[in-house]
Amino acid sequence: MQQVGPRVSCHDYRTILSYNAQLRKFSKYTSMSELKNDRFLRALLRQPVDRTPVWMMRQAGRYLPEYRATRAKAGDFMSLCENPQMACEVTLQPLDRYPQIDAAILFSDILTIPDAMGLGLYFEAGEGPRFKKALRSAKDIEALPVVDMHKDLTYVTDAVRLIRRELNGQVPLIGFSGSPWTLATYMVEGSNSKDYARTKQMMYQQPEVFEVLIDKLVISITAYLNAQIEAGAQAVQIFDSWGGALSYHAYHQFSLSPMQKIVDGLIKKCEGRRVPAILFTKGGGQWLKSMADTKVDALGLDWTTNIAEARRSVGDKVALQGNMDPAVLYTNPQRIRDEVATILQAYGRGSGHVFNLGHGVTPQANTENVGAFFAAVHELSEAYHT
């Protein structure tokens, strides 16, 4: 892949400002329909709402038969991601099925950035994502380009524009990226990993080399999220899927600090509205106070964290998103309703809560149970906002 953008040694975050300026100069974004339902955005900003908004991570996915049909037409997962029309189609499918959903999330993958950097993303049946190249040396990392949003990932911003047009103000659209640490684990390991042995070895043994990789990802992710905002995303989420695998000090140095730089570099306002940002570290419940200090708008919680304790911990600094165990969707509507009631009661009265699962919905989830989940939140939460 041809080198794009500047090479980065360490801590050259002025490049982010340059990328933001380029983004504004070349953006084709035009104002779109007024929102008919802004409950999700208002809750993220801790403003009053009539009921707790709800959406679901992996909202468009394999649990839906209509998604499986569209993916079969696409041929493979990356072909689906790279086709803006099909990405739009699957993004909207859950909203067509479940009218209680308060936000759409862009259909894409967290590994589009490493793929655009030339690592060659592909998917093995039953094995998950893999890269044709893996980063194993300082030389590999030095040769790695940062992403040029005007060349490398236009299919993502094209999809964002199309989805916004087709939503026609129905609900807000969420853009997203993986965190620098999470993307780095895939890039160094070359695939999924249970212990991140190669990544941690590089992180501890060659921290200056690993920092160069993290720096390049910070710049690329910031440009990527800002491009999504300019194209029409009305909120963004950073998925730190594997941050919980780190020690206290390693998390703050190699995961949270890079995410702080991204939050600082994000476009804060577009279309006359605040663009809220959400940080979600799976397994990160013990670091909520540090995460809230980033001045991000909201924190995602996995199901291992007590949402009442989380609210007491962060006070009114941030909104909270979560956090039902996805496995509850394997049960029945009454059990789902009971769990929703428990979480709503634990959070308590007032705004600042976005209901979600504690991680993505699984392919085995029953569509009727998913519907019962959305309906329960919609019905039961109103009492907490009157």
Stockholm file with secondary structure:
# STOCKHOLM 1.0

chainA/1-386         MQQVGPRVSCHDYRTILSYNAQLRKFSKYTSMSELKNDRFLRALLRQPVDRTPVWMMRQAGRYLPEYRATRAKAGDFMSLCENPQMACEVTLQPLDRYPQIDAAILFSDILTIPDAMGLGLYFEAGEGPRFKKALRSAKDIEALPVVDMHKDLTYVTDAVRLIRRELNGQVPLIGFSGSPWTLATYMVEGSNSKDYARTKQMMYQQPEVFEVLIDKLVISITAYLNAQIEAGAQAVQIFDSWGGALSYHAYHQFSLSPMQKIVDGLIKKCEGRRVPAILFTKGGGQWLKSMADTKVDALGLDWTTNIAEARRSVGDKVALQGNMDPAVLYTNPQRIRDEVATILQAYGRGSGHVFNLGHGVTPQANTENVGAFFAAVHELSEAYHT
#=GR chainA/1-386 SS CCCCSCCCCSCCTHHHHHHHHHHHHHCCCCCCCCCSCCHHHHHHTTCCCSSCCBCCTTCSSTTSHHHHHHHHHHSSHHHHHTCHHHHHHHHHHHHHHCTTCCCEECCCCTTHHHIIIIICEEEETTTEEEESSCCCSHHHHHTCCCCCTTTSSHHHHHHHHHHHHHHTTSSCEEEEEECHHHHHHHHHHSBCCSSCHHHHHHHHHCHHHHHHHHHHHHHHHHHHHHHHHHHTCSEEEEEETTGGGSCHHHHIIIIIHHHHHHHHHSCCEETTEECCEEEEETTCGGGHHHHHTTTCSEEECCTTSCHHHHHHHHTTSSEEECCBCGGGGGSCHHHHHHHHHHHHHHHCSSSCEEBCBSSCCCTTCCHHHHHHHHHHHHHHGGGGCC
#=GC SS_cons         CCCCSCCCCSCCTHHHHHHHHHHHHHCCCCCCCCCSCCHHHHHHTTCCCSSCCBCCTTCSSTTSHHHHHHHHHHSSHHHHHTCHHHHHHHHHHHHHHCTTCCCEECCCCTTHHHIIIIICEEEETTTEEEESSCCCSHHHHHTCCCCCTTTSSHHHHHHHHHHHHHHTTSSCEEEEEECHHHHHHHHHHSBCCSSCHHHHHHHHHCHHHHHHHHHHHHHHHHHHHHHHHHHTCSEEEEEETTGGGSCHHHHIIIIIHHHHHHHHHSCCEETTEECCEEEEETTCGGGHHHHHTTTCSEEECCTTSCHHHHHHHHTTSSEEECCBCGGGGGSCHHHHHHHHHHHHHHHCSSSCEEBCBSSCCCTTCCHHHHHHHHHHHHHHGGGGCC
//
